[in-house]
Amino acid sequence: MNALRKLYRVTVDHLTKVIGAIGLGIMSMSAWIDPQTVGAAASQYLGEHAYRKVGAVLFALVILRGWYSGRKFKQLNAPSPP
């Protein structure tokens, strides 16, 4: 059961990274090709200060990801009970 849980966590971890990288690539390409269109679409869906909102959400996700990874690292390196 523990091996299955570990496999699930590793799979989800890597899948999250891959999806994030693909999303970053698509958004970067769109913003590089036509930044006005990307800005207009973001403003339409997010209202004013769309870039600040997106930046705040991405920053929060990075902080949460770092917190989660740090917590898991501490759990792995914790001494096992006797």
Secondary structure, DSSP 8 states (H G I E B T S, - for coil): -HHHHHHHHHHHHHHHHHHHHHHHHHHHHHHHH-HHHHHHHHHHHH-TTHHHHHHHHHHHHHHHHHHHHHHHHHHHHS----
